[in-house]
Amino acid sequence: MYHITVYDNEGKKLLDEPIKAADDQTAKAKGHELLQEKEYASYPFRILHTSGRLVEFLSHKGKSAKSTSA
């Protein structure tokens, strides 16, 4: 089980929902679908495994913990 939380740029929580997924990749895909559906794709977010392990993170500065600079 996973969880997605989305914040506005001031830190206010906009979305806080569980994600049912068998693995990290599926959780990321479902999380991104939710971001698109709710029109939160440009907001800071985090996807966590229920164990507390960070799966993906996008900071308020728009930099993903999993991305590399071009």
PDB file of N, CA, C and O in Angstrom:
ATOM      1  N   MET A   1       0.840  -1.176   0.000  1.00  0.00           N
ATOM      2  CA  MET A   1       0.000   0.000   0.000  1.00  0.00           C
ATOM      3  C   MET A   1       0.888   1.243   0.000  1.00  0.00           C
ATOM      4  O   MET A   1       1.958   1.258   0.607  1.00  0.00           O
ATOM      5  N   TYR A   2       0.430   2.273  -0.683  1.00  0.00           N
ATOM      6  CA  TYR A   2       1.167   3.519  -0.842  1.00  0.00           C
ATOM      7  C   TYR A   2       0.264   4.693  -0.502  1.00  0.00           C
ATOM      8  O   TYR A   2      -0.930   4.525  -0.252  1.00  0.00           O
ATOM      9  N   HIS A   3       0.847   5.877  -0.494  1.00  0.00           N
ATOM     10  CA  HIS A   3       0.086   7.075  -0.154  1.00  0.00           C
ATOM     11  C   HIS A   3       0.654   8.256  -0.940  1.00  0.00           C
ATOM     12  O   HIS A   3       1.869   8.389  -1.080  1.00  0.00           O
ATOM     13  N   ILE A   4      -0.234   9.112  -1.452  1.00  0.00           N
ATOM     14  CA  ILE A   4       0.200  10.333  -2.146  1.00  0.00           C
ATOM     15  C   ILE A   4      -0.322  11.542  -1.384  1.00  0.00           C
ATOM     16  O   ILE A   4      -1.469  11.571  -0.937  1.00  0.00           O
ATOM     17  N   THR A   5       0.542  12.531  -1.248  1.00  0.00           N
ATOM     18  CA  THR A   5       0.175  13.801  -0.626  1.00  0.00           C
ATOM     19  C   THR A   5       0.637  14.915  -1.552  1.00  0.00           C
ATOM     20  O   THR A   5       1.776  14.913  -2.020  1.00  0.00           O
ATOM     21  N   VAL A   6      -0.256  15.869  -1.816  1.00  0.00           N
ATOM     22  CA  VAL A   6       0.049  17.011  -2.678  1.00  0.00           C
ATOM     23  C   VAL A   6      -0.138  18.279  -1.859  1.00  0.00           C
ATOM     24  O   VAL A   6      -1.080  18.394  -1.075  1.00  0.00           O
ATOM     25  N   TYR A   7       0.772  19.228  -2.051  1.00  0.00           N
ATOM     26  CA  TYR A   7       0.740  20.498  -1.316  1.00  0.00           C
ATOM     27  C   TYR A   7       0.722  21.666  -2.294  1.00  0.00           C
ATOM     28  O   TYR A   7       1.191  21.545  -3.426  1.00  0.00           O
ATOM     29  N   ASP A   8       0.173  22.807  -1.846  1.00  0.00           N
ATOM     30  CA  ASP A   8       0.344  24.008  -2.651  1.00  0.00           C
ATOM     31  C   ASP A   8       1.719  24.595  -2.306  1.00  0.00           C
ATOM     32  O   ASP A   8       2.430  24.044  -1.466  1.00  0.00           O
ATOM     33  N   ASN A   9       2.087  25.681  -2.930  1.00  0.00           N
ATOM     34  CA  ASN A   9       3.432  26.232  -2.731  1.00  0.00           C
ATOM     35  C   ASN A   9       3.643  26.870  -1.359  1.00  0.00           C
ATOM     36  O   ASN A   9       4.772  27.193  -0.991  1.00  0.00           O
ATOM     37  N   GLU A  10       2.565  27.050  -0.604  1.00  0.00           N
ATOM     38  CA  GLU A  10       2.675  27.561   0.757  1.00  0.00           C
ATOM     39  C   GLU A  10       2.667  26.431   1.789  1.00  0.00           C
ATOM     40  O   GLU A  10       2.782  26.689   2.987  1.00  0.00           O
ATOM     41  N   GLY A  11       2.532  25.188   1.335  1.00  0.00           N
ATOM     42  CA  GLY A  11       2.557  24.042   2.237  1.00  0.00           C
ATOM     43  C   GLY A  11       1.195  23.525   2.664  1.00  0.00           C
ATOM     44  O   GLY A  11       1.118  22.593   3.465  1.00  0.00           O
ATOM     45  N   LYS A  12       0.114  24.110   2.148  1.00  0.00           N
ATOM     46  CA  LYS A  12      -1.233  23.644   2.474  1.00  0.00           C
ATOM     47  C   LYS A  12      -1.505  22.334   1.737  1.00  0.00           C
ATOM     48  O   LYS A  12      -1.223  22.217   0.545  1.00  0.00           O
ATOM     49  N   LYS A  13      -2.049  21.358   2.448  1.00  0.00           N
ATOM     50  CA  LYS A  13      -2.330  20.051   1.870  1.00  0.00           C
ATOM     51  C   LYS A  13      -3.534  20.134   0.927  1.00  0.00           C
ATOM     52  O   LYS A  13      -4.615  20.567   1.328  1.00  0.00           O
ATOM     53  N   LEU A  14      -3.340  19.718  -0.325  1.00  0.00           N
ATOM     54  CA  LEU A  14      -4.406  19.738  -1.321  1.00  0.00           C
ATOM     55  C   LEU A  14      -5.015  18.359  -1.548  1.00  0.00           C
ATOM     56  O   LEU A  14      -6.203  18.241  -1.849  1.00  0.00           O
ATOM     57  N   LEU A  15      -4.206  17.325  -1.404  1.00  0.00           N
ATOM     58  CA  LEU A  15      -4.650  15.951  -1.653  1.00  0.00           C
ATOM     59  C   LEU A  15      -3.892  15.032  -0.715  1.00  0.00           C
ATOM     60  O   LEU A  15      -2.690  15.198  -0.508  1.00  0.00           O
ATOM     61  N   ASP A  16      -4.594  14.067  -0.151  1.00  0.00           N
ATOM     62  CA  ASP A  16      -3.989  13.125   0.783  1.00  0.00           C
ATOM     63  C   ASP A  16      -4.774  11.818   0.648  1.00  0.00           C
ATOM     64  O   ASP A  16      -5.799  11.636   1.304  1.00  0.00           O
ATOM     65  N   GLU A  17      -4.288  10.909  -0.207  1.00  0.00           N
ATOM     66  CA  GLU A  17      -5.046   9.700  -0.524  1.00  0.00           C
ATOM     67  C   GLU A  17      -4.167   8.461  -0.562  1.00  0.00           C
ATOM     68  O   GLU A  17      -2.992   8.533  -0.922  1.00  0.00           O
ATOM     69  N   PRO A  18      -4.746   7.318  -0.187  1.00  0.00           N
ATOM     70  CA  PRO A  18      -4.021   6.054  -0.333  1.00  0.00           C
ATOM     71  C   PRO A  18      -4.004   5.621  -1.801  1.00  0.00           C
ATOM     72  O   PRO A  18      -4.884   5.987  -2.580  1.00  0.00           O
ATOM     73  N   ILE A  19      -3.001   4.846  -2.158  1.00  0.00           N
ATOM     74  CA  ILE A  19      -2.889   4.269  -3.502  1.00  0.00           C
ATOM     75  C   ILE A  19      -2.679   2.769  -3.329  1.00  0.00           C
ATOM     76  O   ILE A  19      -1.741   2.340  -2.657  1.00  0.00           O
ATOM     77  N   LYS A  20      -3.543   1.984  -3.930  1.00  0.00           N
ATOM     78  CA  LYS A  20      -3.351   0.534  -3.911  1.00  0.00           C
ATOM     79  C   LYS A  20      -2.489   0.153  -5.099  1.00  0.00           C
ATOM     80  O   LYS A  20      -2.859   0.379  -6.251  1.00  0.00           O
ATOM     81  N   ALA A  21      -1.329  -0.429  -4.805  1.00  0.00           N
ATOM     82  CA  ALA A  21      -0.394  -0.837  -5.853  1.00  0.00           C
ATOM     83  C   ALA A  21       0.484  -1.968  -5.336  1.00  0.00           C
ATOM     84  O   ALA A  21       0.777  -2.049  -4.143  1.00  0.00           O
ATOM     85  N   ALA A  22       0.896  -2.836  -6.244  1.00  0.00           N
ATOM     86  CA  ALA A  22       1.722  -3.990  -5.882  1.00  0.00           C
ATOM     87  C   ALA A  22       3.206  -3.646  -5.779  1.00  0.00           C
ATOM     88  O   ALA A  22       3.960  -4.340  -5.097  1.00  0.00           O
ATOM     89  N   ASP A  23       3.629  -2.563  -6.463  1.00  0.00           N
ATOM     90  CA  ASP A  23       5.048  -2.210  -6.447  1.00  0.00           C
ATOM     91  C   ASP A  23       5.226  -0.711  -6.677  1.00  0.00           C
ATOM     92  O   ASP A  23       4.266   0.004  -6.961  1.00  0.00           O
ATOM     93  N   ASP A  24       6.473  -0.248  -6.549  1.00  0.00           N
ATOM     94  CA  ASP A  24       6.779   1.178  -6.669  1.00  0.00           C
ATOM     95  C   ASP A  24       6.392   1.751  -8.025  1.00  0.00           C
ATOM     96  O   ASP A  24       5.814   2.835  -8.095  1.00  0.00           O
ATOM     97  N   GLN A  25       6.699   1.045  -9.090  1.00  0.00           N
ATOM     98  CA  GLN A  25       6.404   1.557 -10.433  1.00  0.00           C
ATOM     99  C   GLN A  25       4.904   1.753 -10.649  1.00  0.00           C
ATOM    100  O   GLN A  25       4.479   2.750 -11.232  1.00  0.00           O
ATOM    101  N   THR A  26       4.109   0.799 -10.176  1.00  0.00           N
ATOM    102  CA  THR A  26       2.658   0.911 -10.304  1.00  0.00           C
ATOM    103  C   THR A  26       2.146   2.070  -9.448  1.00  0.00           C
ATOM    104  O   THR A  26       1.259   2.814  -9.869  1.00  0.00           O
ATOM    105  N   ALA A  27       2.702   2.220  -8.255  1.00  0.00           N
ATOM    106  CA  ALA A  27       2.303   3.327  -7.377  1.00  0.00           C
ATOM    107  C   ALA A  27       2.613   4.674  -8.032  1.00  0.00           C
ATOM    108  O   ALA A  27       1.798   5.595  -7.978  1.00  0.00           O
ATOM    109  N   LYS A  28       3.786   4.789  -8.646  1.00  0.00           N
ATOM    110  CA  LYS A  28       4.152   6.027  -9.339  1.00  0.00           C
ATOM    111  C   LYS A  28       3.175   6.313 -10.476  1.00  0.00           C
ATOM    112  O   LYS A  28       2.705   7.441 -10.626  1.00  0.00           O
ATOM    113  N   ALA A  29       2.872   5.297 -11.273  1.00  0.00           N
ATOM    114  CA  ALA A  29       1.955   5.475 -12.401  1.00  0.00           C
ATOM    115  C   ALA A  29       0.573   5.917 -11.914  1.00  0.00           C
ATOM    116  O   ALA A  29      -0.013   6.849 -12.463  1.00  0.00           O
ATOM    117  N   LYS A  30       0.061   5.250 -10.889  1.00  0.00           N
ATOM    118  CA  LYS A  30      -1.252   5.614 -10.350  1.00  0.00           C
ATOM    119  C   LYS A  30      -1.220   7.007  -9.719  1.00  0.00           C
ATOM    120  O   LYS A  30      -2.184   7.764  -9.833  1.00  0.00           O
ATOM    121  N   GLY A  31      -0.123   7.340  -9.062  1.00  0.00           N
ATOM    122  CA  GLY A  31       0.024   8.667  -8.473  1.00  0.00           C
ATOM    123  C   GLY A  31       0.012   9.756  -9.525  1.00  0.00           C
ATOM    124  O   GLY A  31      -0.631  10.790  -9.347  1.00  0.00           O
ATOM    125  N   HIS A  32       0.719   9.531 -10.619  1.00  0.00           N
ATOM    126  CA  HIS A  32       0.752  10.519 -11.702  1.00  0.00           C
ATOM    127  C   HIS A  32      -0.599  10.638 -12.388  1.00  0.00           C
ATOM    128  O   HIS A  32      -0.974  11.721 -12.837  1.00  0.00           O
ATOM    129  N   GLU A  33      -1.334   9.534 -12.472  1.00  0.00           N
ATOM    130  CA  GLU A  33      -2.703   9.594 -13.011  1.00  0.00           C
ATOM    131  C   GLU A  33      -3.579  10.486 -12.132  1.00  0.00           C
ATOM    132  O   GLU A  33      -4.341  11.310 -12.638  1.00  0.00           O
ATOM    133  N   LEU A  34      -3.466  10.316 -10.820  1.00  0.00           N
ATOM    134  CA  LEU A  34      -4.230  11.159  -9.889  1.00  0.00           C
ATOM    135  C   LEU A  34      -3.841  12.629 -10.026  1.00  0.00           C
ATOM    136  O   LEU A  34      -4.706  13.504 -10.024  1.00  0.00           O
ATOM    137  N   LEU A  35      -2.546  12.899 -10.146  1.00  0.00           N
ATOM    138  CA  LEU A  35      -2.081  14.276 -10.307  1.00  0.00           C
ATOM    139  C   LEU A  35      -2.688  14.916 -11.557  1.00  0.00           C
ATOM    140  O   LEU A  35      -3.120  16.068 -11.517  1.00  0.00           O
ATOM    141  N   GLN A  36      -2.719  14.178 -12.653  1.00  0.00           N
ATOM    142  CA  GLN A  36      -3.300  14.691 -13.896  1.00  0.00           C
ATOM    143  C   GLN A  36      -4.812  14.885 -13.753  1.00  0.00           C
ATOM    144  O   GLN A  36      -5.357  15.916 -14.146  1.00  0.00           O
ATOM    145  N   GLU A  37      -5.475  13.879 -13.186  1.00  0.00           N
ATOM    146  CA  GLU A  37      -6.931  13.911 -13.032  1.00  0.00           C
ATOM    147  C   GLU A  37      -7.385  15.098 -12.178  1.00  0.00           C
ATOM    148  O   GLU A  37      -8.376  15.753 -12.498  1.00  0.00           O
ATOM    149  N   LYS A  38      -6.664  15.368 -11.102  1.00  0.00           N
ATOM    150  CA  LYS A  38      -7.034  16.444 -10.173  1.00  0.00           C
ATOM    151  C   LYS A  38      -6.401  17.785 -10.555  1.00  0.00           C
ATOM    152  O   LYS A  38      -6.609  18.789  -9.873  1.00  0.00           O
ATOM    153  N   GLU A  39      -5.630  17.801 -11.646  1.00  0.00           N
ATOM    154  CA  GLU A  39      -4.933  18.991 -12.138  1.00  0.00           C
ATOM    155  C   GLU A  39      -3.925  19.534 -11.123  1.00  0.00           C
ATOM    156  O   GLU A  39      -3.823  20.743 -10.914  1.00  0.00           O
ATOM    157  N   TYR A  40      -3.174  18.605 -10.491  1.00  0.00           N
ATOM    158  CA  TYR A  40      -2.146  18.952  -9.524  1.00  0.00           C
ATOM    159  C   TYR A  40      -0.744  18.600 -10.024  1.00  0.00           C
ATOM    160  O   TYR A  40       0.192  18.529  -9.227  1.00  0.00           O
ATOM    161  N   ALA A  41      -0.587  18.382 -11.309  1.00  0.00           N
ATOM    162  CA  ALA A  41       0.691  17.916 -11.852  1.00  0.00           C
ATOM    163  C   ALA A  41       1.846  18.880 -11.596  1.00  0.00           C
ATOM    164  O   ALA A  41       2.998  18.449 -11.553  1.00  0.00           O
ATOM    165  N   SER A  42       1.573  20.161 -11.426  1.00  0.00           N
ATOM    166  CA  SER A  42       2.652  21.128 -11.221  1.00  0.00           C
ATOM    167  C   SER A  42       2.886  21.457  -9.742  1.00  0.00           C
ATOM    168  O   SER A  42       3.712  22.311  -9.420  1.00  0.00           O
ATOM    169  N   TYR A  43       2.174  20.794  -8.861  1.00  0.00           N
ATOM    170  CA  TYR A  43       2.307  21.053  -7.424  1.00  0.00           C
ATOM    171  C   TYR A  43       3.306  20.100  -6.776  1.00  0.00           C
ATOM    172  O   TYR A  43       3.544  19.003  -7.280  1.00  0.00           O
ATOM    173  N   PRO A  44       3.890  20.526  -5.653  1.00  0.00           N
ATOM    174  CA  PRO A  44       4.781  19.630  -4.907  1.00  0.00           C
ATOM    175  C   PRO A  44       3.998  18.405  -4.403  1.00  0.00           C
ATOM    176  O   PRO A  44       2.855  18.531  -3.962  1.00  0.00           O
ATOM    177  N   PHE A  45       4.619  17.232  -4.473  1.00  0.00           N
ATOM    178  CA  PHE A  45       3.946  16.021  -4.015  1.00  0.00           C
ATOM    179  C   PHE A  45       4.966  15.021  -3.507  1.00  0.00           C
ATOM    180  O   PHE A  45       6.169  15.153  -3.731  1.00  0.00           O
ATOM    181  N   ARG A  46       4.450  14.017  -2.817  1.00  0.00           N
ATOM    182  CA  ARG A  46       5.276  12.885  -2.413  1.00  0.00           C
ATOM    183  C   ARG A  46       4.429  11.627  -2.498  1.00  0.00           C
ATOM    184  O   ARG A  46       3.227  11.639  -2.233  1.00  0.00           O
ATOM    185  N   ILE A  47       5.088  10.549  -2.872  1.00  0.00           N
ATOM    186  CA  ILE A  47       4.473   9.228  -2.869  1.00  0.00           C
ATOM    187  C   ILE A  47       5.308   8.380  -1.922  1.00  0.00           C
ATOM    188  O   ILE A  47       6.520   8.244  -2.088  1.00  0.00           O
ATOM    189  N   LEU A  48       4.638   7.817  -0.928  1.00  0.00           N
ATOM    190  CA  LEU A  48       5.305   7.026   0.100  1.00  0.00           C
ATOM    191  C   LEU A  48       4.737   5.622   0.148  1.00  0.00           C
ATOM    192  O   LEU A  48       3.551   5.412  -0.103  1.00  0.00           O
ATOM    193  N   HIS A  49       5.590   4.664   0.472  1.00  0.00           N
ATOM    194  CA  HIS A  49       5.127   3.324   0.828  1.00  0.00           C
ATOM    195  C   HIS A  49       4.646   3.431   2.266  1.00  0.00           C
ATOM    196  O   HIS A  49       5.169   4.253   3.018  1.00  0.00           O
ATOM    197  N   THR A  50       3.674   2.633   2.671  1.00  0.00           N
ATOM    198  CA  THR A  50       3.151   2.731   4.043  1.00  0.00           C
ATOM    199  C   THR A  50       4.206   2.420   5.098  1.00  0.00           C
ATOM    200  O   THR A  50       3.996   2.720   6.274  1.00  0.00           O
ATOM    201  N   SER A  51       5.322   1.835   4.715  1.00  0.00           N
ATOM    202  CA  SER A  51       6.425   1.605   5.653  1.00  0.00           C
ATOM    203  C   SER A  51       7.171   2.902   5.956  1.00  0.00           C
ATOM    204  O   SER A  51       8.001   2.944   6.865  1.00  0.00           O
ATOM    205  N   GLY A  52       6.875   3.972   5.189  1.00  0.00           N
ATOM    206  CA  GLY A  52       7.539   5.255   5.366  1.00  0.00           C
ATOM    207  C   GLY A  52       8.606   5.533   4.325  1.00  0.00           C
ATOM    208  O   GLY A  52       9.177   6.623   4.302  1.00  0.00           O
ATOM    209  N   ARG A  53       8.886   4.558   3.459  1.00  0.00           N
ATOM    210  CA  ARG A  53       9.910   4.713   2.418  1.00  0.00           C
ATOM    211  C   ARG A  53       9.412   5.666   1.334  1.00  0.00           C
ATOM    212  O   ARG A  53       8.311   5.500   0.809  1.00  0.00           O
ATOM    213  N   LEU A  54      10.227   6.657   1.006  1.00  0.00           N
ATOM    214  CA  LEU A  54       9.901   7.617  -0.034  1.00  0.00           C
ATOM    215  C   LEU A  54      10.072   6.966  -1.402  1.00  0.00           C
ATOM    216  O   LEU A  54      11.133   6.424  -1.712  1.00  0.00           O
ATOM    217  N   VAL A  55       9.033   7.023  -2.209  1.00  0.00           N
ATOM    218  CA  VAL A  55       9.059   6.427  -3.551  1.00  0.00           C
ATOM    219  C   VAL A  55       9.341   7.501  -4.593  1.00  0.00           C
ATOM    220  O   VAL A  55      10.143   7.293  -5.504  1.00  0.00           O
ATOM    221  N   GLU A  56       8.685   8.645  -4.460  1.00  0.00           N
ATOM    222  CA  GLU A  56       8.922   9.764  -5.382  1.00  0.00           C
ATOM    223  C   GLU A  56       8.558  11.060  -4.671  1.00  0.00           C
ATOM    224  O   GLU A  56       7.680  11.086  -3.808  1.00  0.00           O
ATOM    225  N   PHE A  57       9.251  12.140  -5.048  1.00  0.00           N
ATOM    226  CA  PHE A  57       9.078  13.416  -4.386  1.00  0.00           C
ATOM    227  C   PHE A  57       9.325  14.534  -5.380  1.00  0.00           C
ATOM    228  O   PHE A  57      10.291  14.490  -6.142  1.00  0.00           O
ATOM    229  N   LEU A  58       8.454  15.540  -5.377  1.00  0.00           N
ATOM    230  CA  LEU A  58       8.673  16.744  -6.168  1.00  0.00           C
ATOM    231  C   LEU A  58       8.585  17.918  -5.214  1.00  0.00           C
ATOM    232  O   LEU A  58       7.537  18.149  -4.611  1.00  0.00           O
ATOM    233  N   SER A  59       9.672  18.663  -5.068  1.00  0.00           N
ATOM    234  CA  SER A  59       9.713  19.772  -4.116  1.00  0.00           C
ATOM    235  C   SER A  59       8.937  20.984  -4.631  1.00  0.00           C
ATOM    236  O   SER A  59       8.531  21.032  -5.792  1.00  0.00           O
ATOM    237  N   HIS A  60       8.745  21.938  -3.764  1.00  0.00           N
ATOM    238  CA  HIS A  60       8.051  23.178  -4.153  1.00  0.00           C
ATOM    239  C   HIS A  60       8.851  23.981  -5.171  1.00  0.00           C
ATOM    240  O   HIS A  60       8.314  24.891  -5.803  1.00  0.00           O
ATOM    241  N   LYS A  61      10.112  23.658  -5.332  1.00  0.00           N
ATOM    242  CA  LYS A  61      10.941  24.332  -6.328  1.00  0.00           C
ATOM    243  C   LYS A  61      10.911  23.599  -7.673  1.00  0.00           C
ATOM    244  O   LYS A  61      11.604  23.985  -8.614  1.00  0.00           O
ATOM    245  N   GLY A  62      10.105  22.543  -7.753  1.00  0.00           N
ATOM    246  CA  GLY A  62       9.931  21.840  -9.012  1.00  0.00           C
ATOM    247  C   GLY A  62      11.008  20.837  -9.340  1.00  0.00           C
ATOM    248  O   GLY A  62      11.122  20.405 -10.487  1.00  0.00           O
ATOM    249  N   LYS A  63      11.810  20.451  -8.346  1.00  0.00           N
ATOM    250  CA  LYS A  63      12.879  19.495  -8.599  1.00  0.00           C
ATOM    251  C   LYS A  63      12.531  18.169  -7.970  1.00  0.00           C
ATOM    252  O   LYS A  63      12.292  18.080  -6.766  1.00  0.00           O
ATOM    253  N   SER A  64      12.505  17.148  -8.787  1.00  0.00           N
ATOM    254  CA  SER A  64      12.193  15.809  -8.306  1.00  0.00           C
ATOM    255  C   SER A  64      13.426  15.171  -7.675  1.00  0.00           C
ATOM    256  O   SER A  64      14.547  15.351  -8.152  1.00  0.00           O
ATOM    257  N   ALA A  65      13.208  14.439  -6.619  1.00  0.00           N
ATOM    258  CA  ALA A  65      14.311  13.719  -5.967  1.00  0.00           C
ATOM    259  C   ALA A  65      14.828  12.607  -6.862  1.00  0.00           C
ATOM    260  O   ALA A  65      15.939  12.118  -6.657  1.00  0.00           O
ATOM    261  N   LYS A  66      14.046  12.201  -7.848  1.00  0.00           N
ATOM    262  CA  LYS A  66      14.419  11.111  -8.740  1.00  0.00           C
ATOM    263  C   LYS A  66      14.906  11.608 -10.102  1.00  0.00           C
ATOM    264  O   LYS A  66      15.321  10.797 -10.930  1.00  0.00           O
ATOM    265  N   SER A  67      14.865  12.916 -10.353  1.00  0.00           N
ATOM    266  CA  SER A  67      15.242  13.426 -11.670  1.00  0.00           C
ATOM    267  C   SER A  67      16.693  13.886 -11.689  1.00  0.00           C
ATOM    268  O   SER A  67      17.308  14.106 -10.645  1.00  0.00           O
ATOM    269  N   THR A  68      17.221  14.024 -12.887  1.00  0.00           N
ATOM    270  CA  THR A  68      18.568  14.566 -13.058  1.00  0.00           C
ATOM    271  C   THR A  68      18.473  15.831 -13.886  1.00  0.00           C
ATOM    272  O   THR A  68      17.565  15.955 -14.706  1.00  0.00           O
ATOM    273  N   SER A  69      19.368  16.757 -13.699  1.00  0.00           N
ATOM    274  CA  SER A  69      19.329  17.989 -14.469  1.00  0.00           C
ATOM    275  C   SER A  69      19.897  17.754 -15.857  1.00  0.00           C
ATOM    276  O   SER A  69      20.812  16.953 -16.049  1.00  0.00           O
ATOM    277  N   ALA A  70      19.329  18.474 -16.822  1.00  0.00           N
ATOM    278  CA  ALA A  70      19.742  18.314 -18.222  1.00  0.00           C
ATOM    279  C   ALA A  70      20.878  19.238 -18.576  1.00  0.00           C
ATOM    280  O   ALA A  70      21.347  19.231 -19.714  1.00  0.00           O
TER     281      ALA A  70
END
